[in-house]
Amino acid sequence: MPAIHVNNVDIQVYEQQYTSPTLHVQNTDGKIYHAIVIPDGGEFLDASEKLVYSADSINECEPVTLDAGMYRVELRGGAGGKQSKCQSGLGTINPIANTVSQIFKLPTQTTVYAFRGGDGNDSDAVTKHQIPGGGASGVDSMLVVGDRAIVGIGAPSSQCFNLTIQAYPGGGQTYKYHCQSTPSGTYSVENIKIGNAMGTTNHGCSAGGGGAPNGLGGAAASNTKVKATAGTNATSDGGGNGGDIENLTGDSQTKNLGIGGIGGKNVYWQCAGHTAVSYGGGGSGGVCAFAIPSTCEALGSWCYSDCADGGNGASGSTGKSDTSYVKIYKIG
């Protein structure tokens, strides 16, 4: 028997002459049917929409009073923060959050609560000799209807694809994924790598920390010149710390130990009994560069070994966003 499928409900229809002023459906065989009964839960809607609310404030809980009826909310969380310097890859932009759309029905006039999330902070600026820490994830956007929240998760932070650090003896070293933190945030980003420690004959760096909430710290590495420790995993408080690195030759005139950056803290906002969050970025690993006598002689310059601390992970939000929103549409 033919049926109409509406809102996940199969409504049985029956053959009848096209005479009564009721809902009619023409089947593919050319016969005309109409629905005798629409069961509980089935509705036929005017699908036209009208925008009735758009959130202006950011990281604030705003009450919105809506009349009885059918509505659709569309929302997007804040963009992810980036590392403070990056030559290419995701670190050159702020990743944008996914869009969420849901329909809800209000039987009576009801006050709902809208929260529009801001972008995550970028990590602090560092010197040309340091690896920057990770950015904070974007703040969630949400609409609280009764005891439930419709949530658009904030975007993750970024990770550089080709990070260049200036070594003290001269020349730039490409670190790519090495010694960086993993991104903060709760959904995955393609091509992300764990920032393991690295050691070569002329430079080395310790492992990056894990971005909150679930990021893993990188693995340790050592050779005859350096001892580079592992980064720590993210915790319930925020991002993990970057590892430390030690120049085992001890020939630096200034600094033989690079301390890993500190992970950024998670920051929370409350709205009508529900919580939005920005997750802290992981700290980066410390860096050491080693003097190479032949290079110094060829350049006609004096040079020396040295180490630098890792950059700290970011916490919290900018309080601004060009990409997040909470919009409510009246249906019909």
Residue pairs with C-beta under 8 A, 6 or more apart in sequence:
1 12
1 13
1 14
2 12
2 13
2 25
2 27
2 33
3 10
3 11
3 12
3 13
4 10
4 11
4 13
4 25
4 35
5 11
6 38
6 42
6 43
6 44
7 41
7 42
7 43
9 39
9 41
9 42
11 35
11 37
11 38
11 39
11 42
12 35
12 36
13 25
13 33
13 34
13 35
13 36
14 33
14 34
14 36
15 31
15 32
15 33
16 32
16 33
16 34
17 32
18 24
18 32
20 34
22 34
22 35
23 34
23 35
23 44
24 32
24 33
24 34
25 32
25 33
25 34
25 35
26 32
26 33
27 33
38 44
45 70
45 331
45 332
46 331
46 332
47 331
47 332
48 331
48 332
49 72
49 329
49 330
49 331
50 329
50 330
51 327
51 328
51 329
52 66
52 71
52 328
52 329
52 330
53 64
53 66
53 114
53 326
53 327
53 328
54 325
54 326
54 327
54 328
55 62
55 114
55 115
55 116
55 141
55 325
55 326
55 327
56 116
57 116
58 78
58 116
58 117
58 118
58 317
58 319
58 320
58 321
58 324
59 115
59 116
59 117
59 118
59 139
59 269
59 276
59 317
59 319
60 115
60 116
61 113
61 114
61 115
61 269
61 270
61 271
61 272
62 113
62 114
62 115
63 111
63 112
63 113
64 111
64 112
64 113
64 114
64 328
65 109
65 110
65 111
66 106
66 109
66 110
66 111
66 112
66 328
66 330
67 106
67 109
68 106
68 107
68 108
68 109
68 110
69 105
69 106
69 330
69 331
69 332
70 103
70 104
70 105
70 106
70 330
70 331
70 332
71 103
71 104
71 105
71 106
71 328
71 329
71 330
71 331
72 101
72 102
72 103
72 104
72 328
72 329
72 331
73 101
73 102
73 104
73 143
73 150
73 326
73 327
73 328
73 329
74 99
74 100
74 101
74 325
74 326
74 327
74 329
75 99
75 100
75 101
75 116
75 141
75 142
75 143
75 150
75 151
75 152
75 324
75 325
75 326
75 327
76 96
76 97
76 98
76 99
76 100
76 141
76 152
76 323
76 324
76 325
77 97
77 117
77 138
77 139
77 140
77 141
77 151
77 152
77 153
77 154
77 155
77 324
78 97
78 117
78 118
78 119
78 120
78 138
78 139
78 140
78 141
78 154
78 155
78 278
78 317
78 321
78 323
78 324
79 94
79 95
79 96
79 97
79 119
79 120
79 138
79 154
79 155
79 321
79 322
79 323
79 324
80 94
80 95
80 97
80 119
80 120
80 135
80 136
80 137
80 138
80 154
80 155
80 156
80 157
80 158
80 183
80 184
80 185
81 94
81 119
81 120
81 121
81 122
81 123
81 134
81 135
81 136
81 137
81 138
81 157
81 158
81 281
81 314
81 318
82 90
82 91
82 92
82 93
82 94
82 122
82 123
82 135
82 157
82 158
83 91
83 122
83 123
83 132
83 133
83 134
83 135
83 158
83 159
83 160
83 163
83 180
83 311
84 122
84 123
84 124
84 125
84 126
84 132
84 133
84 311
85 125
85 126
85 132
85 163
86 92
86 132
86 158
86 160
86 163
87 160
87 162
87 163
87 164
88 160
88 161
88 162
89 158
89 159
89 160
89 161
89 162
90 158
90 159
90 160
90 161
90 189
91 158
91 159
91 160
91 161
91 163
92 158
93 158
94 119
94 120
94 135
94 138
94 155
94 158
94 323
95 155
95 156
95 157
95 158
95 189
96 155
96 323
97 138
97 141
97 152
97 153
97 154
97 155
97 323
97 324
98 152
98 153
98 155
98 187
99 152
100 150
100 151
100 152
102 150
103 331
104 145
104 150
106 145
110 145
110 146
112 143
112 144
112 145
112 328
113 143
113 144
113 271
113 272
114 142
114 143
114 144
114 326
114 328
115 140
115 141
115 142
115 143
115 144
115 269
115 271
115 276
115 326
116 141
116 321
116 324
116 325
116 326
117 138
117 139
117 140
117 141
117 142
117 152
117 154
117 276
117 278
117 317
117 321
117 324
118 138
118 139
118 278
118 317
118 318
118 319
118 320
118 321
118 324
119 138
119 139
119 317
119 318
119 320
119 321
119 323
119 324
120 135
120 136
120 137
120 138
120 139
120 154
120 155
120 157
120 184
120 278
120 281
120 314
120 316
120 317
120 318
121 135
121 136
121 264
121 278
121 314
121 315
121 316
121 317
121 318
122 135
122 314
123 132
123 133
123 134
123 135
123 264
123 281
123 311
123 312
123 313
123 314
124 132
124 133
124 311
124 312
124 314
125 132
126 132
126 311
127 308
128 165
128 166
129 165
129 166
129 167
129 168
129 287
129 289
129 306
129 308
130 165
130 284
130 287
130 308
130 309
130 310
130 311
131 163
131 165
131 175
131 179
131 180
131 205
131 208
131 242
131 261
131 284
131 285
131 287
131 310
131 311
132 163
132 284
132 311
133 181
133 209
133 239
133 242
133 261
133 262
133 263
133 264
133 281
133 282
133 283
133 284
133 310
133 311
133 312
133 313
133 314
134 157
134 159
134 180
134 181
134 182
134 183
134 184
134 208
134 209
134 211
134 239
134 264
134 281
134 282
134 283
134 284
134 313
134 314
135 157
135 158
135 183
135 184
135 281
135 313
135 314
136 157
136 184
136 264
136 267
136 278
136 279
136 280
136 281
136 313
136 314
136 315
136 316
136 317
137 154
137 155
137 156
137 157
137 183
137 184
137 185
137 186
137 211
137 212
137 277
137 278
137 279
138 154
138 155
138 156
138 185
138 278
138 317
138 321
138 324
139 154
139 267
139 269
139 276
139 277
139 278
139 317
139 324
140 151
140 152
140 153
140 154
140 276
140 277
141 151
141 152
141 154
141 276
141 324
141 325
141 326
142 149
142 150
142 151
142 152
142 271
142 274
142 276
142 326
143 149
143 150
143 326
143 328
144 150
144 271
144 272
144 273
144 274
147 273
149 272
149 274
151 274
151 276
152 324
152 326
153 185
153 186
153 187
154 185
154 276
154 277
154 278
154 279
155 185
156 183
156 184
156 185
156 186
156 187
156 188
156 189
156 211
157 183
157 184
157 185
157 211
157 281
157 314
158 183
158 189
159 177
159 180
159 181
159 182
159 183
159 189
159 192
159 193
160 176
160 177
160 180
161 176
161 177
161 191
162 174
162 176
163 174
163 175
163 176
163 180
164 172
164 173
164 174
164 175
165 172
165 173
165 175
165 205
165 287
166 172
166 173
167 173
167 202
167 203
167 289
168 289
168 291
168 303
168 304
168 305
168 306
169 202
169 289
169 290
169 291
169 292
169 295
169 296
169 303
169 304
169 305
170 295
170 296
170 299
170 301
170 303
171 295
173 202
173 203
173 289
175 198
175 205
176 193
177 193
177 194
177 195
178 195
178 196
178 197
178 198
178 205
179 195
179 196
179 197
179 198
179 205
179 206
179 207
179 208
179 218
179 242
179 243
179 284
179 285
179 287
179 310
180 195
180 208
180 284
180 285
181 195
181 208
181 209
181 210
181 211
181 215
181 231
181 239
181 240
181 242
181 261
181 263
181 281
181 282
181 283
181 284
181 313
182 192
182 193
182 194
182 195
182 208
182 210
182 211
182 215
182 216
182 282
183 189
183 192
183 211
183 215
183 281
184 211
184 212
184 213
184 215
184 234
184 239
184 264
184 279
184 280
184 281
184 282
184 313
185 211
185 279
186 213
186 214
186 279
194 208
194 216
194 217
194 218
194 219
195 207
195 208
195 218
195 231
195 284
195 285
196 207
196 218
196 219
196 221
197 204
197 205
197 206
197 207
197 218
197 219
197 220
197 221
197 228
197 229
197 230
197 243
197 245
197 285
198 204
198 205
198 221
198 228
199 221
199 222
199 223
199 225
199 226
199 228
200 223
201 225
201 290
201 292
202 289
202 290
202 292
203 287
203 288
203 289
203 290
204 221
204 223
204 225
204 226
204 228
204 245
204 287
204 288
205 228
205 245
205 258
205 285
205 286
205 287
205 288
206 220
206 221
206 228
206 229
206 230
206 231
206 242
206 243
206 244
206 245
206 258
206 260
206 285
206 286
206 287
206 310
207 217
207 218
207 219
207 220
207 221
207 228
207 229
207 230
207 231
207 242
207 243
207 260
207 285
208 217
208 218
208 231
208 242
208 243
208 282
208 283
208 284
208 285
208 310
209 215
209 217
209 218
209 231
209 232
209 233
209 234
209 239
209 240
209 241
209 242
209 243
209 260
209 261
209 263
209 282
209 283
209 284
209 313
210 216
210 217
210 231
210 232
210 233
210 234
210 239
210 240
210 263
210 282
211 234
211 239
211 240
211 279
211 280
211 281
211 282
211 313
212 234
212 235
212 237
212 238
212 239
212 263
212 264
212 266
212 279
212 280
212 281
212 282
213 234
213 236
213 266
213 279
214 234
215 233
215 234
215 239
215 240
215 282
216 233
216 234
216 240
217 230
217 231
217 232
217 233
217 240
217 241
217 243
217 282
218 230
218 231
218 243
218 285
219 230
220 228
220 229
220 230
220 243
221 228
222 228
224 248
225 247
225 248
225 249
225 288
225 290
226 245
226 246
226 247
226 248
226 288
227 245
227 246
227 248
228 243
228 244
228 245
228 246
228 285
228 286
229 243
229 244
229 245
229 260
230 243
231 240
231 241
231 242
231 243
231 260
231 282
231 283
231 285
232 240
232 241
232 243
232 263
233 240
234 240
234 263
234 279
234 280
234 282
235 263
236 266
237 265
237 266
237 280
238 263
238 264
238 265
238 266
238 279
238 280
238 313
238 315
239 263
239 264
239 265
239 279
239 280
239 281
239 282
239 283
239 313
240 263
240 282
240 283
241 260
241 261
241 262
241 263
241 282
241 283
242 260
242 261
242 262
242 282
242 283
242 284
242 285
242 286
242 310
242 311
243 260
243 285
243 286
243 310
244 257
244 258
244 259
244 260
244 286
245 257
245 258
245 260
245 285
245 286
245 287
245 288
245 307
246 256
246 257
246 258
246 288
246 307
247 256
247 257
247 288
247 290
247 305
247 307
249 290
249 305
250 256
251 290
251 291
251 304
251 305
252 304
252 305
252 306
252 307
253 304
253 306
254 304
254 306
255 306
255 307
255 308
256 288
256 305
256 307
257 286
257 307
258 285
258 286
258 287
258 288
258 307
258 308
258 309
258 310
259 286
259 309
259 310
260 283
260 284
260 285
260 286
260 309
260 310
261 282
261 283
261 284
261 285
261 286
261 309
261 310
261 311
261 312
261 313
262 283
262 312
262 313
263 280
263 281
263 282
263 283
263 312
263 313
264 280
264 281
264 282
264 283
264 312
264 313
264 314
264 315
264 316
265 280
265 315
265 316
266 277
266 278
266 279
266 280
266 315
267 277
267 278
267 280
267 315
267 316
267 317
268 275
268 276
268 277
269 275
269 276
269 277
278 315
278 316
278 317
280 313
280 314
280 315
281 313
281 314
281 315
282 313
283 310
283 311
283 312
283 313
284 310
284 311
284 313
285 310
286 307
286 308
286 309
286 310
287 307
287 308
287 310
288 305
288 306
288 307
288 308
289 305
289 306
289 307
290 305
291 303
291 304
291 305
292 303
295 303
296 302
296 303
